[in-house]
Amino acid sequence: MALLLKTNFSYSLLVPTSMGVRITPLNGQPVHSSDTFFMQATSAETNVASIPAYLGLPVKVLTTFVKGSPIAQLIKNNLASRHIAYEGRDVEQGGPWGYRHQFNIADSGFGSRGPRVQNDRAGEVGRTLNVKDFDLDRIFNKEGVQIIHLSGLIAALSKETSTFCLELARFAKKTGTRISFDLNYRASFWIGREKELRDIFTEIASLSDILVGNEEDFQLCLGIKGPEAGGKSIDVQVENFKEMISQVKINFPNASFFATTLREVVSVNKHLWGSIILEGNNWHIIEPREINVLDRIGGGDGFVGGLLYGILKGWESEKCMQFGWASGALATTFLTDYAQPADENMVWSIWEGNARVKR
């Protein structure tokens, strides 16, 4: 059953985000032994947005930039190259110890050596995001948005961004815009703010139509009782998730889609990749299948992007899940954190297991 969406709109998907850059050593090498790095513009939320944007749907990002920064210009150029419209205030840097865009320092790992990631978010300009910087009436009522996708990474980034995401959700709900919420729990973001963030995440989730998360996300963000996450077989993970979501659905009856991915890491470059969704009373499960991984960062975001693309296209829920699974697998074949599908057929070929040359 397709989710009912607005028919009068300028943007299929709206995504609030804080942009930064990722630097990655070449050839799968670790950071400490490298002197040459590939730099890219990135954020988890624009990883999601890239799937529908590359496939021709109108997508917009709400963010903020450091005025006059070459990194800000790199980010703007990159978003334009991904066919993503953007809107955001240019904030004065305030000197060398003022604002900047975040740096994500991450290698890809190789074989039995796992990736290592260091986030450097000191002075991050995205922490200042505020609804006062955006004309919400114009965006939601005059331009129109079908789905707004919110991430727990932005909702927990700072007190300002927590309020920003909550107010966006409230406004979106009033205008009939559907809300997607990927809980994305990060322990370091929650230190000293547990009660405050639990209340905010609970309200956003109560307004949401699509909820994405794993066992840890639902337990730690929303306080849903359930089994401990991690270290279990896929079969046990499936049963745990079904048990968990049954409780989540009772607590958050507004949501009609619940989704998660299943991942078992055989080695850095070989994963077993699956997914589960509950739509209405219908469970859909993709048993984990082997995929080859060039760089795993962004795979989960690719899944969400593909899932939302299917929902925006009005597909049945099982087809949405299949496209999400394949979009996530596609993302792990790119050096960029985001997938760049040439067309739908590129994604469906992955689902079909067809890696033959296309001439």
Buried (B, 14 or more C-beta within 10 A) or exposed (E): EBBEBBEEBBBBBBBBBBBBBBBBBEEBBBBEEBEEBEEBBBBBBBBBBBBBBBBEBBBBBBBBBBBEBEBBEBBBEBBEEBBBBBBBBEBEBEEEEEBBBBBBBBBBBBEEBBBEEEBEBEBBBBBBBEBEBBEBEEBBBEBBBBBBBBBBBBBBBBEBBBBBBBBBBBBBBEBBBBBBBBBBBBEEBBEEBEEEBBEBBBEBBBBBBBBBBBBBBBBBBBEBEBBEBEEBEBEEBBEBBBBBBEBBBEBBEEBBBBBBBBBBEEEBBEBBBBBBBBBEEEBBBBEBEEBEBEBBBBBBBBBBBBBBBBBBBEBBBBBBBBBBBBBBBBBBBBEBBBBBBEEBEBBBBBBEEEEEEEE
